[in-house]
Amino acid sequence: RTERMTTDPSFIKFVRNLHQEKASDCIQIFDRKSFYAVYGDDAMFVANEYLKTIAAVTYLGSGADRLASQTIQPGQIENILMDLINNRKYKFEIWASKGMGSNVTWERVKRGSPGNLEGLEDYFSFVEILDSVESVTMAVSVGLSQGNKVVGVAVVDASTRTIYTQEFPDSE
């Protein structure tokens, strides 16, 4: 899917300004309703690291003001977010549009980081799995790993004989 509608110079300027203010270990993801998109260096990062090709990268605008754009399908977002948080120790922001037509504004609606997944249940099927389980045993462990605080969670569903585990750094 491509973004034909977002060649508005004010949107490109908005994204460039956002990127100037963000930390290098933060990926900004834009919720475009039926898909997600990343721009600029984030687009190249996602294309290289997750899609393993830059062939699908498109550009918004023209000339020196071009802005790289990469779409992410809803089925891909959970894996990307989990890798960003768990393996790369990155933060992410989800931005969504408000308004219509020429009155569209963008707001940060979600923020996630290692150790802070509150309010992000919509993006992770692990939570859906827990919601569907009738009786579980859960254990939480807090400790140190290589000098960093680490939180580990294990959930056992005795009815299906399934164990779910998750470990993440607690940096906040």
N, CA, C and O of each residue as an XYZ file, in Angstrom:
688
protein
N       0.843     -1.173      0.000
C       0.000      0.000      0.000
C       0.890      1.238      0.000
O       1.882      1.280      0.728
N       0.561      2.223     -0.784
C       1.366      3.447     -0.842
C       0.561      4.603     -0.281
O      -0.658      4.527     -0.125
N       1.268      5.661      0.012
C       0.610      6.848      0.548
C       0.555      7.920     -0.520
O       1.483      8.716     -0.659
N      -0.501      7.940     -1.252
C      -0.633      8.929     -2.314
C      -1.096     10.268     -1.764
O      -0.799     11.318     -2.333
N      -1.826     10.226     -0.655
C      -2.464     11.442     -0.159
C      -1.540     12.343      0.655
O      -1.880     13.504      0.881
N      -0.400     11.858      1.098
C       0.417     12.627      2.032
C       1.608     13.273      1.344
O       2.755     12.985      1.688
N       1.356     14.123      0.400
C       2.441     14.888     -0.204
C       2.347     16.342      0.232
O       3.041     17.200     -0.313
N       1.509     16.620      1.193
C       1.316     17.954      1.729
C       2.628     18.460      2.340
O       3.159     17.828      3.253
N       3.152     19.574      1.860
C       4.417     20.097      2.395
C       4.359     20.374      3.899
O       5.379     20.269      4.580
N       3.194     20.722      4.421
C       3.106     20.985      5.863
C       3.265     19.691      6.663
O       3.823     19.714      7.760
N       2.785     18.569      6.135
C       2.970     17.281      6.811
C       4.449     16.897      6.804
O       4.983     16.452      7.820
N       5.096     17.067      5.676
C       6.523     16.750      5.565
C       7.319     17.602      6.553
O       8.223     17.098      7.220
N       6.991     18.872      6.648
C       7.671     19.758      7.601
C       7.396     19.316      9.041
O       8.300     19.317      9.876
N       6.162     18.945      9.326
C       5.788     18.465     10.658
C       6.630     17.250     11.048
O       7.182     17.203     12.147
N       6.728     16.265     10.147
C       7.498     15.054     10.432
C       8.972     15.391     10.627
O       9.604     14.863     11.542
N       9.525     16.249      9.796
C      10.941     16.623      9.939
C      11.184     17.298     11.303
O      12.196     17.029     11.950
N      10.283     18.152     11.731
C      10.421     18.803     13.038
C      10.335     17.785     14.173
O      11.082     17.874     15.147
N       9.423     16.816     14.050
C       9.317     15.760     15.058
C      10.618     14.981     15.168
O      11.091     14.693     16.268
N      11.189     14.647     14.026
C      12.428     13.856     14.013
C      13.590     14.610     14.646
O      14.479     13.988     15.229
N      13.601     15.913     14.546
C      14.684     16.702     15.156
C      14.616     16.642     16.672
O      15.642     16.752     17.343
N      13.410     16.467     17.223
C      13.220     16.478     18.669
C      13.302     15.094     19.309
O      13.371     14.998     20.534
N      13.296     14.026     18.521
C      13.231     12.687     19.098
C      14.617     12.111     19.363
O      15.606     12.495     18.738
N      14.654     11.183     20.307
C      15.907     10.492     20.632
C      16.233      9.499     19.521
O      15.343      9.040     18.806
N      17.498      9.177     19.387
C      17.918      8.264     18.316
C      17.406      6.840     18.534
O      17.337      6.056     17.588
N      17.046      6.502     19.780
C      16.527      5.157     20.060
C      14.996      5.144     20.140
O      14.412      4.334     20.860
N      14.368      6.033     19.407
C      12.900      6.126     19.385
C      12.421      6.069     17.936
O      12.956      6.760     17.069
N      11.414      5.242     17.683
C      10.807      5.133     16.357
C       9.399      5.741     16.445
O       8.615      5.394     17.328
N       9.101      6.649     15.519
C       7.777      7.270     15.482
C       6.955      6.593     14.392
O       7.347      6.562     13.225
N       5.806      6.052     14.795
C       4.943      5.288     13.898
C       3.618      6.036     13.760
O       3.030      6.459     14.756
N       3.158      6.194     12.531
C       1.927      6.922     12.275
C       0.822      5.932     11.918
O       0.961      5.131     10.993
N      -0.277      6.000     12.668
C      -1.433      5.159     12.435
C      -2.260      5.799     11.321
O      -2.853      6.861     11.508
N      -2.294      5.140     10.159
C      -3.011      5.680      9.001
C      -4.352      4.969      8.815
O      -4.865      4.897      7.698
N      -4.912      4.452      9.884
C      -6.205      3.754      9.943
C      -6.104      2.317      9.433
O      -6.280      1.390     10.224
N      -5.829      2.093      8.156
C      -5.783      0.723      7.636
C      -4.356      0.170      7.554
O      -4.160     -0.994      7.206
N      -3.377      0.992      7.872
C      -1.987      0.564      7.900
C      -1.203      1.552      8.757
O      -1.751      2.558      9.208
N       0.060      1.271      8.977
C       0.940      2.163      9.724
C       2.015      2.657      8.773
O       2.275      2.032      7.744
N       2.644      3.781      9.116
C       3.717      4.311      8.282
C       4.810      4.906      9.167
O       4.546      5.410     10.259
N       6.024      4.835      8.674
C       7.169      5.482      9.303
C       7.847      6.331      8.238
O       7.742      6.050      7.044
N       8.546      7.377      8.684
C       9.097      8.347      7.748
C      10.563      8.645      8.041
O      11.057      8.421      9.146
N      11.242      9.157      7.018
C      12.627      9.583      7.182
C      13.542      8.429      7.532
O      13.453      7.348      6.951
N      14.437      8.674      8.504
C      15.372      7.632      8.940
C      14.642      6.418      9.504
O      15.116      5.291      9.362
N      13.485      6.639     10.146
C      12.695      5.521     10.672
C      12.226      4.610      9.532
O      12.188      3.390      9.689
N      11.870      5.199      8.392
C      11.437      4.412      7.236
C      12.577      3.539      6.731
O      12.376      2.363      6.427
N      13.770      4.112      6.641
C      14.913      3.339      6.159
C      15.281      2.249      7.164
O      15.647      1.141      6.770
N      15.187      2.554      8.449
C      15.480      1.565      9.489
C      14.531      0.373      9.387
O      14.973     -0.776      9.374
N      13.232      0.643      9.315
C      12.237     -0.433      9.235
C      12.430     -1.233      7.944
O      12.369     -2.463      7.966
N      12.658     -0.557      6.838
C      12.854     -1.257      5.565
C      14.065     -2.183      5.631
O      13.988     -3.336      5.205
N      15.160     -1.698      6.151
C      16.390     -2.498      6.222
C      16.311     -3.610      7.255
O      16.679     -4.748      6.967
N      15.837     -3.297      8.449
C      15.892     -4.241      9.562
C      14.755     -5.261      9.581
O      14.957     -6.399     10.004
N      13.579     -4.873      9.134
C      12.422     -5.765      9.248
C      11.919     -6.293      7.908
O      11.520     -7.453      7.810
N      11.936     -5.465      6.896
C      11.454     -5.906      5.589
C      12.597     -6.418      4.719
O      12.366     -7.045      3.685
N      13.823     -6.149      5.140
C      15.049     -6.633      4.484
C      15.210     -6.147      3.053
O      15.910     -6.778      2.262
N      14.566     -5.025      2.706
C      14.725     -4.419      1.391
C      14.266     -2.963      1.458
O      13.372     -2.613      2.229
N      14.887     -2.136      0.646
C      14.425     -0.747      0.556
C      13.601     -0.527     -0.711
O      13.238      0.603     -1.036
N      13.310     -1.611     -1.418
C      12.563     -1.522     -2.673
C      11.162     -0.928     -2.479
O      10.632     -0.284     -3.384
N      10.570     -1.140     -1.316
C       9.206     -0.646     -1.076
C       9.183      0.766     -0.494
O       8.107      1.330     -0.296
N      10.345      1.341     -0.221
C      10.376      2.706      0.311
C       9.926      3.658     -0.782
O      10.433      3.617     -1.902
N       8.975      4.512     -0.451
C       8.527      5.545     -1.379
C       8.927      6.896     -0.796
O       9.390      6.981      0.341
N       8.748      7.928     -1.571
C       9.143      9.261     -1.120
C       7.975     10.221     -1.253
O       7.276     10.249     -2.266
N       7.784     11.008     -0.201
C       6.770     12.053     -0.209
C       7.464     13.350     -0.595
O       8.604     13.590     -0.197
N       6.789     14.178     -1.358
C       7.394     15.428     -1.784
C       8.336     15.204     -2.954
O       8.355     14.136     -3.567
N       9.126     16.245     -3.252
C      10.054     16.137     -4.379
C      11.304     16.955     -4.097
O      11.341     17.786     -3.190
N      12.320     16.695     -4.897
C      13.566     17.443     -4.787
C      14.237     17.244     -3.439
O      14.214     16.151     -2.872
N      14.829     18.306     -2.939
C      15.570     18.259     -1.674
C      14.653     18.039     -0.475
O      15.121     17.639      0.591
N      13.370     18.290     -0.631
C      12.416     18.142      0.477
C      11.794     16.741      0.536
O      10.875     16.513      1.322
N      12.282     15.806     -0.281
C      11.731     14.452     -0.274
C      11.869     13.828      1.108
O      12.841     14.067      1.824
N      10.872     13.022      1.465
C      10.865     12.341      2.755
C      10.578     10.869      2.520
O       9.547     10.519      1.947
N      11.487      9.999      2.962
C      11.290      8.558      2.808
C      10.052      8.125      3.588
O       9.783      8.635      4.676
N       9.306      7.183      3.024
C       8.081      6.687      3.640
C       8.025      5.176      3.469
O       8.262      4.656      2.379
N       7.707      4.472      4.563
C       7.580      3.013      4.517
C       6.298      2.621      5.227
O       6.078      3.013      6.374
N       5.452      1.854      4.561
C       4.230      1.389      5.200
C       4.503      0.087      5.947
O       5.391     -0.687      5.591
N       3.714     -0.126      6.987
C       3.774     -1.341      7.792
C       2.346     -1.867      7.886
O       1.432     -1.137      8.270
N       2.165     -3.111      7.542
C       0.835     -3.708      7.609
C       0.485     -4.040      9.061
O       1.380     -4.317      9.860
N      -0.799     -4.017      9.411
C      -1.204     -4.319     10.786
C      -0.670     -5.653     11.301
O      -0.360     -5.770     12.487
N      -0.559     -6.652     10.442
C      -0.048     -7.949     10.862
C       1.436     -7.940     11.209
O       1.920     -8.861     11.866
N       2.159     -6.920     10.781
C       3.596     -6.825     11.039
C       3.915     -6.009     12.288
O       5.005     -6.140     12.845
N       2.999     -5.187     12.727
C       3.309     -4.199     13.762
C       3.688     -4.841     15.095
O       4.605     -4.356     15.758
N       3.012     -5.914     15.511
C       3.320     -6.528     16.802
C       4.758     -7.030     16.840
O       5.473     -6.785     17.812
N       5.187     -7.729     15.793
C       6.556     -8.246     15.772
C       7.586     -7.130     15.793
O       8.611     -7.238     16.466
N       7.318     -6.071     15.067
C       8.252     -4.945     15.040
C       8.321     -4.287     16.411
O       9.413     -4.028     16.917
N       7.179     -4.014     17.014
C       7.172     -3.370     18.333
C       7.838     -4.251     19.388
O       8.600     -3.753     20.216
N       7.561     -5.545     19.367
C       8.180     -6.441     20.348
C       9.691     -6.478     20.178
O      10.421     -6.477     21.169
N      10.171     -6.509     18.938
C      11.615     -6.503     18.712
C      12.231     -5.182     19.151
O      13.298     -5.168     19.765
N      11.564     -4.069     18.837
C      12.083     -2.762     19.246
C      12.267     -2.698     20.754
O      13.298     -2.236     21.241
N      11.266     -3.161     21.490
C      11.302     -3.068     22.948
C      12.210     -4.122     23.567
O      13.057     -3.797     24.399
N      12.045     -5.366     23.176
C      12.743     -6.461     23.850
C      14.180     -6.661     23.407
O      15.052     -6.896     24.244
N      14.447     -6.574     22.125
C      15.785     -6.884     21.636
C      16.660     -5.652     21.430
O      17.854     -5.672     21.731
N      16.071     -4.601     20.923
C      16.858     -3.410     20.615
C      16.824     -2.359     21.724
O      17.610     -1.411     21.715
N      15.905     -2.535     22.681
C      15.751     -1.603     23.812
C      15.394     -0.199     23.327
O      15.834      0.794     23.907
N      14.600     -0.122     22.271
C      14.147      1.151     21.716
C      12.841      1.578     22.385
O      12.176      0.795     23.063
N      12.508      2.827     22.172
C      11.207      3.370     22.548
C      10.427      3.565     21.250
O      11.008      3.601     20.165
N       9.116      3.688     21.369
C       8.338      4.027     20.179
C       7.182      4.930     20.555
O       6.737      4.972     21.702
N       6.714      5.649     19.554
C       5.550      6.515     19.698
C       4.591      6.190     18.569
O       5.006      5.969     17.432
N       3.302      6.161     18.891
C       2.266      5.982     17.873
C       1.554      7.327     17.742
O       1.075      7.886     18.728
N       1.494      7.828     16.534
C       0.833      9.091     16.237
C      -0.423      8.809     15.427
O      -0.420      7.937     14.559
N      -1.504      9.548     15.707
C      -2.766      9.378     14.974
C      -3.314     10.743     14.594
O      -3.075     11.739     15.277
N      -4.045     10.770     13.505
C      -4.603     12.038     13.027
C      -5.931     12.335     13.707
O      -6.693     11.435     14.060
N      -6.176     13.604     13.875
C      -7.443     14.098     14.415
C      -7.973     15.131     13.428
O      -7.207     15.917     12.870
N      -9.268     15.126     13.219
C      -9.851     16.085     12.295
C      -9.951     15.519     10.893
O      -9.616     14.360     10.649
N     -10.423     16.366      9.958
C     -10.602     15.935      8.573
C     -10.231     17.054      7.630
O     -10.203     18.227      8.004
N      -9.946     16.668      6.398
C      -9.649     17.649      5.360
C      -8.433     18.490      5.688
O      -7.383     17.968      6.064
N      -8.584     19.803      5.543
C      -7.461     20.705      5.803
C      -7.264     20.970      7.301
O      -6.318     21.657      7.685
N      -8.145     20.434      8.143
C      -8.046     20.634      9.590
C      -7.436     19.432     10.312
O      -7.697     19.231     11.498
N      -6.639     18.641      9.621
C      -6.025     17.460     10.233
C      -4.841     17.884     11.092
O      -3.973     18.644     10.663
N      -4.832     17.371     12.315
C      -3.674     17.542     13.191
C      -3.237     16.159     13.644
O      -4.018     15.209     13.594
N      -2.005     16.047     14.080
C      -1.461     14.771     14.532
C      -1.144     14.844     16.007
O      -0.588     15.831     16.489
N      -1.507     13.781     16.727
C      -1.253     13.698     18.164
C      -0.554     12.391     18.486
O      -0.825     11.357     17.875
N       0.352     12.452     19.459
C       0.940     11.211     19.971
C      -0.110     10.572     20.865
O      -0.517     11.159     21.868
N      -0.553      9.363     20.502
C      -1.621      8.698     21.242
C      -1.113      7.546     22.106
O      -1.782      7.142     23.057
N       0.048      7.023     21.784
C       0.634      5.920     22.559
C       2.141      6.111     22.608
O       2.755      6.691     21.712
N       2.707      5.600     23.688
C       4.156      5.646     23.873
C       4.557      4.370     24.584
O       3.932      3.981     25.570
N       5.595      3.718     24.089
C       6.059      2.495     24.717
C       7.562      2.475     24.841
O       8.275      3.079     24.040
N       8.036      1.775     25.850
C       9.472      1.624     26.059
C       9.697      0.347     26.852
O       8.761     -0.188     27.446
N      10.923     -0.142     26.866
C      11.171     -1.324     27.693
C      10.759     -1.038     29.140
O      11.209     -0.059     29.734
N       9.926     -1.872     29.687
C       9.460     -1.674     31.055
C       8.203     -0.824     31.159
O       7.675     -0.654     32.258
N       7.707     -0.285     30.047
C       6.502      0.535     30.080
C       5.618      0.175     28.886
O       5.733      0.763     27.811
N       4.738     -0.799     29.094
C       3.815     -1.218     28.043
C       2.369     -0.881     28.386
O       1.443     -1.355     27.728
N       2.181     -0.071     29.405
C       0.833      0.282     29.852
C       0.054      0.968     28.734
O       0.550      1.900     28.100
N      -1.156      0.506     28.501
C      -2.023      1.090     27.492
C      -1.753      0.607     26.080
O      -2.336      1.128     25.129
N      -0.878     -0.382     25.922
C      -0.519     -0.857     24.587
C      -1.093     -2.229     24.277
O      -0.631     -2.903     23.357
N      -2.088     -2.643     25.033
C      -2.648     -3.976     24.893
C      -3.162     -4.250     23.482
O      -3.142     -5.396     23.033
N      -3.621     -3.220     22.782
C      -4.157     -3.401     21.432
C      -3.106     -3.899     20.451
O      -3.450     -4.458     19.410
N      -1.846     -3.709     20.764
C      -0.779     -4.039     19.833
C      -0.130     -5.390     20.097
O       0.683     -5.848     19.295
N      -0.476     -6.041     21.213
C       0.204     -7.269     21.575
C      -0.775     -8.408     21.802
O      -1.661     -8.299     22.651
N      -0.632     -9.499     21.058
C      -1.534    -10.630     21.187
C      -1.309    -11.386     22.493
O      -2.177    -12.154     22.909
N      -0.161    -11.187     23.154
C       0.115    -11.818     24.452
C      -1.012    -11.490     25.421
O      -1.447    -12.343     26.195
N      -1.484    -10.242     25.373
C      -2.570     -9.821     26.251
C      -3.863    -10.517     25.855
O      -4.636    -10.916     26.727
N      -4.115    -10.671     24.556
C      -5.315    -11.367     24.101
C      -5.296    -12.817     24.559
O      -6.333    -13.363     24.936
N      -4.141    -13.436     24.529
C      -4.017    -14.817     24.991
C      -4.417    -14.896     26.458
O      -5.159    -15.794     26.858
N      -3.923    -13.954     27.257
C      -4.249    -13.966     28.685
C      -5.736    -13.737     28.922
O      -6.312    -14.324     29.838
N      -6.374    -12.876     28.096
C      -7.797    -12.607     28.253
C      -8.644    -13.845     27.967
O      -9.739    -13.981     28.513
N      -8.155    -14.744     27.122
C      -8.937    -15.909     26.752
C      -8.725    -17.099     27.691
O      -9.401    -18.118     27.556
N      -7.817    -16.983     28.618
C      -7.491    -18.080     29.525
C      -8.392    -18.012     30.753
O      -8.602    -16.940     31.321
N      -8.923    -19.165     31.158
C      -9.835    -19.191     32.294
C      -9.117    -19.224     33.626
O      -9.485    -18.486     34.540
N      -8.107    -20.056     33.757
C      -7.413    -20.198     35.020
C      -5.913    -20.289     34.762
O      -5.444    -21.156     34.025
N      -5.175    -19.381     35.382
C      -3.738    -19.363     35.148
C      -2.988    -19.194     36.455
O      -3.541    -18.758     37.464
N      -1.724    -19.549     36.408
C      -0.791    -19.237     37.479
C       0.226    -18.295     36.888
O       0.735    -18.513     35.788
N       0.519    -17.234     37.636
C       1.419    -16.222     37.113
C       2.524    -15.951     38.116
O       2.294    -15.922     39.325
N       3.738    -15.751     37.592
C       4.875    -15.407     38.445
C       5.576    -14.201     37.855
O       5.720    -14.076     36.639
N       6.011    -13.313     38.739
C       6.762    -12.133     38.327
C       8.078    -12.139     39.077
O       8.116    -12.355     40.288
N       9.144    -11.901     38.357
C      10.470    -11.884     38.960
C      11.153    -10.563     38.614
O      11.151    -10.143     37.457
N      11.730     -9.920     39.604
C      12.479     -8.689     39.394
C      13.910     -8.957     39.819
O      14.153     -9.462     40.915
N      14.847     -8.626     38.965
C      16.243     -8.896     39.297
C      17.188     -8.045     38.488
O      16.781     -7.066     37.862
N      18.452     -8.420     38.503
C      19.492     -7.724     37.767
C      20.102     -8.662     36.739
O      20.307     -9.846     37.005
N      20.385     -8.126     35.575
C      21.079     -8.863     34.528
C      22.089     -7.919     33.910
O      21.715     -6.915     33.303
N      23.334     -8.226     34.057
C      24.425     -7.396     33.543
C      24.307     -5.966     34.062
O      24.556     -5.009     33.328
N      23.927     -5.827     35.326
C      23.838     -4.522     35.970
C      22.572     -3.736     35.686
O      22.440     -2.604     36.150
N      21.639     -4.304     34.938
C      20.390     -3.620     34.608
C      19.222     -4.311     35.295
O      19.216     -5.533     35.448
N      18.220     -3.514     35.713
C      17.008     -4.092     36.284
C      16.253     -4.843     35.188
O      16.114     -4.353     34.068
N      15.772     -6.031     35.526
C      15.032     -6.854     34.575
C      13.783     -7.390     35.258
O      13.826     -7.811     36.414
N      12.665     -7.369     34.527
C      11.416     -7.928     35.010
C      11.083     -9.134     34.133
O      11.099     -9.045     32.905
N      10.786    -10.247     34.768
C      10.383    -11.443     34.051
C       8.983    -11.836     34.464
O       8.627    -11.738     35.638
N       8.191    -12.277     33.514
C       6.819    -12.688     33.779
C       6.620    -14.071     33.148
O       7.008    -14.299     32.002
N       6.028    -14.966     33.887
C       5.685    -16.288     33.366
C       4.228    -16.565     33.703
O       3.781    -16.300     34.819
N       3.501    -17.092     32.753
C       2.098    -17.430     32.931
C       1.916    -18.879     32.490
O       2.356    -19.261     31.406
N       1.273    -19.679     33.325
C       1.019    -21.081     33.007
C      -0.490    -21.283     32.919
O      -1.230    -20.986     33.857
N      -0.923    -21.788     31.788
C      -2.323    -22.145     31.591
C      -2.412    -23.664     31.712
O      -2.065    -24.392     30.782
N      -2.873    -24.123     32.847
C      -2.921    -25.565     33.099
C      -3.906    -26.273     32.186
O      -3.710    -27.445     31.863
N      -4.960    -25.589     31.762
C      -5.968    -26.251     30.932
C      -5.429    -26.611     29.548
O      -5.858    -27.602     28.957
N      -4.498    -25.818     29.030
C      -3.932    -26.121     27.711
C      -2.474    -26.571     27.792
O      -1.835    -26.855     26.780
N      -1.964    -26.627     29.034
C      -0.571    -27.014     29.267
C       0.390    -26.126     28.473
O       1.296    -26.604     27.791
N       0.158    -24.826     28.586
C       0.952    -23.844     27.852
C       1.633    -22.898     28.832
O       1.043    -22.478     29.827
N       2.888    -22.573     28.532
C       3.646    -21.611     29.334
C       3.994    -20.424     28.446
O       4.514    -20.597     27.343
N       3.706    -19.216     28.928
C       4.065    -17.981     28.244
C       5.089    -17.264     29.102
O       4.927    -17.165     30.319
N       6.140    -16.766     28.474
C       7.155    -16.031     29.232
C       7.495    -14.740     28.509
O       7.372    -14.638     27.289
N       7.918    -13.771     29.279
C       8.362    -12.497     28.749
C       9.362    -11.887     29.702
O       9.156    -11.925     30.915
N      10.430    -11.330     29.189
C      11.411    -10.643     30.020
C      11.730     -9.319     29.362
O      11.881     -9.250     28.142
N      11.835     -8.269     30.158
C      12.148     -6.958     29.602
C      12.897     -6.141     30.648
O      12.735     -6.354     31.849
N      13.724     -5.198     30.176
C      14.442     -4.340     31.124
C      13.495     -3.318     31.733
O      12.568     -2.857     31.067
N      13.713     -2.969     32.963
C      12.915     -1.968     33.648
C      13.768     -0.716     33.772
O      14.527     -0.559     34.729
N      13.633      0.174     32.791
C      14.482      1.356     32.766
C      13.787      2.590     33.326
O      14.383      3.665     33.390
N      12.529      2.439     33.732
C      11.808      3.623     34.223
C      11.384      3.433     35.650
O      10.765      4.322     36.235
